[in-house]
Amino acid sequence: MAEENEPGKGKLLTLSRPGRLELKKTVDAGQVRQSFSHGRSKAVTVEVRRKRTFTQTADGSMTEVKKTPDAVESAGQAAARSEAAERAAMAEAATKALGLRTLTEEEKALRAKVLQDSILAQSEADIAAALAQAEQEARREIEVREEAARAALEKTRRLEEEEARKAAE
């Protein structure tokens, strides 16, 4: 062991960050009522621990990052924005790696117009299909009514023939 600490033989273990990090107490106290199953209850002091984050400043010292409720919301929004920016950067890096170029504004506008046209054409096709289906159902309804009318006429004709035959007998 002593041989490893000699100069030239091996590196000594050192801290990766300069200076010393000191923490203050991060516990808030509160009172709650603890109730037991047999009906007794008592007031109890509880500790609420906060998670604290630190960042390294330009001179190498560590400072606490203070978060307010607004900062927590904006931090979530910032994280979402940074995630979207990161995805965009990764996509851009992938296109550069593949040797692809980015689109110009004119190409983007043309693609947007083509997309809108295709959406419009699709909606028109959906409307035409709905109209064709409604027309087909109307035809079926007419055919059913005509068939019912023919059946009623056939029935009355048979009754008349039978009455005529009975009268002839």
C-alpha positions as CSV (number, residue, x, y, z in Angstrom):
1,M,0.0,0.0,0.0
2,A,2.7,2.5,0.9
3,E,4.4,1.7,-2.4
4,E,1.4,3.0,-4.4
5,N,1.5,6.4,-2.7
6,E,5.1,7.1,-3.6
7,P,5.6,9.6,-6.4
8,G,5.8,8.1,-9.9
9,K,4.3,4.7,-8.8
10,G,0.6,5.6,-8.9
11,K,-1.9,8.4,-8.5
12,L,-3.3,9.5,-5.2
13,L,-7.0,9.6,-4.7
14,T,-8.4,13.1,-4.9
15,L,-11.7,14.9,-4.9
16,S,-13.1,15.6,-8.4
17,R,-14.6,18.9,-7.4
18,P,-12.5,21.7,-5.8
19,G,-13.3,23.0,-2.3
20,R,-15.6,21.5,0.2
21,L,-19.4,21.1,0.0
22,E,-21.2,22.0,3.2
23,L,-24.9,21.4,3.7
24,K,-27.3,23.2,6.0
25,K,-30.1,21.5,7.7
26,T,-32.9,20.5,5.2
27,V,-35.5,19.4,7.6
28,D,-38.8,21.3,8.3
29,A,-40.8,20.3,11.3
30,G,-44.6,19.8,11.4
31,Q,-47.3,18.5,13.7
32,V,-49.7,15.8,12.8
33,R,-52.2,13.7,14.8
34,Q,-51.4,10.0,14.9
35,S,-54.4,7.8,15.5
36,F,-54.2,4.2,16.7
37,S,-56.6,1.3,15.9
38,H,-57.8,1.1,19.5
39,G,-59.1,4.7,19.5
40,R,-56.2,6.6,21.0
41,S,-54.6,9.5,19.2
42,K,-51.7,11.8,19.9
43,A,-49.9,14.8,18.4
44,V,-46.6,13.8,16.8
45,T,-43.8,16.0,15.4
46,V,-42.7,15.0,11.9
47,E,-39.8,15.9,9.7
48,V,-40.3,17.0,6.1
49,R,-37.1,16.7,4.1
50,R,-36.4,18.8,1.1
51,K,-34.3,17.7,-1.8
52,R,-31.7,20.3,-2.7
53,T,-29.7,20.5,-5.9
54,F,-26.3,22.3,-6.3
55,T,-24.5,23.6,-9.3
56,Q,-20.9,24.4,-9.8
57,T,-20.1,28.1,-10.5
58,A,-17.5,29.4,-12.8
59,D,-14.9,29.8,-10.0
60,G,-15.4,26.1,-9.0
61,S,-17.5,26.7,-5.8
62,M,-20.8,25.0,-5.4
63,T,-24.1,27.0,-5.0
64,E,-27.6,25.8,-4.1
65,V,-30.2,26.0,-6.8
66,K,-33.3,27.6,-5.2
67,K,-36.6,26.6,-6.6
68,T,-39.9,28.6,-6.1
69,P,-43.3,27.1,-7.1
70,D,-43.1,29.2,-10.3
71,A,-39.6,27.9,-10.9
72,V,-40.8,24.4,-10.5
73,E,-43.5,24.9,-13.2
74,S,-41.1,26.7,-15.5
75,A,-38.5,24.0,-14.9
76,G,-41.0,21.4,-16.2
77,Q,-41.7,23.6,-19.2
78,A,-38.0,24.2,-19.7
79,A,-37.4,20.5,-19.5
80,A,-40.1,19.8,-22.2
81,R,-38.6,22.6,-24.4
82,S,-35.0,21.2,-23.9
83,E,-36.3,17.7,-24.7
84,A,-37.9,19.0,-27.9
85,A,-34.7,20.9,-28.8
86,E,-32.6,17.8,-28.0
87,R,-34.8,15.7,-30.4
88,A,-34.5,18.3,-33.1
89,A,-30.7,18.4,-32.6
90,M,-30.5,14.6,-32.8
91,A,-32.6,14.6,-36.0
92,E,-30.4,17.3,-37.5
93,A,-27.3,15.4,-36.5
94,A,-28.8,12.2,-38.1
95,T,-29.5,14.0,-41.3
96,K,-26.0,15.4,-41.5
97,A,-24.6,12.0,-40.8
98,L,-26.6,10.5,-43.6
99,G,-25.6,13.4,-45.9
100,L,-29.1,14.7,-46.2
101,R,-29.8,18.4,-46.5
102,T,-32.4,20.5,-44.6
103,L,-35.5,21.8,-46.4
104,T,-35.8,25.3,-47.6
105,E,-38.8,27.5,-46.6
106,E,-40.2,27.0,-50.1
107,E,-40.0,23.2,-49.9
108,K,-41.6,23.3,-46.4
109,A,-44.4,25.5,-47.7
110,L,-44.9,23.2,-50.7
111,R,-45.0,20.1,-48.5
112,A,-47.5,21.8,-46.2
113,K,-49.7,22.7,-49.2
114,V,-49.6,19.1,-50.5
115,L,-50.5,17.8,-47.0
116,Q,-53.5,20.1,-46.8
117,D,-54.6,19.1,-50.3
118,S,-54.4,15.4,-49.4
119,I,-56.4,16.0,-46.2
120,L,-59.0,17.9,-48.2
121,A,-59.1,15.2,-50.9
122,Q,-59.5,12.5,-48.2
123,S,-62.4,14.4,-46.5
124,E,-64.1,14.8,-49.9
125,A,-63.7,11.1,-50.6
126,D,-65.2,10.4,-47.1
127,I,-68.2,12.6,-47.9
128,A,-68.6,11.0,-51.3
129,A,-68.5,7.6,-49.7
130,A,-71.1,8.6,-47.2
131,L,-73.4,10.0,-49.9
132,A,-73.1,6.8,-51.9
133,Q,-73.9,4.7,-48.9
134,A,-77.0,6.9,-48.2
135,E,-78.1,6.6,-51.8
136,Q,-77.7,2.9,-51.7
137,E,-79.8,2.6,-48.5
138,A,-82.5,4.8,-50.1
139,R,-82.6,2.4,-53.1
140,R,-82.9,-0.6,-50.8
141,E,-85.8,1.2,-49.0
142,I,-87.5,1.8,-52.3
143,E,-87.1,-1.8,-53.4
144,V,-88.5,-3.1,-50.1
145,R,-91.5,-0.8,-50.4
146,E,-92.1,-1.9,-54.1
147,E,-91.8,-5.5,-53.0
148,A,-94.4,-5.0,-50.3
149,A,-96.7,-3.3,-52.7
150,R,-96.3,-6.1,-55.2
151,A,-97.0,-8.7,-52.5
152,A,-100.2,-6.8,-51.4
153,L,-101.4,-6.6,-55.1
154,E,-100.7,-10.3,-55.6
155,K,-102.7,-11.1,-52.4
156,T,-105.7,-9.0,-53.4
157,R,-105.6,-10.6,-56.9
158,R,-105.6,-14.1,-55.5
159,L,-108.5,-13.2,-53.2
160,E,-110.5,-11.9,-56.1
161,E,-109.7,-15.0,-58.2
162,E,-110.8,-17.2,-55.4
163,E,-114.0,-15.3,-54.9
164,A,-114.7,-15.5,-58.7
165,R,-114.0,-19.2,-58.6
166,K,-116.4,-19.7,-55.6
167,A,-119.0,-17.6,-57.4
168,A,-118.6,-19.7,-60.5
169,E,-119.1,-22.9,-58.6
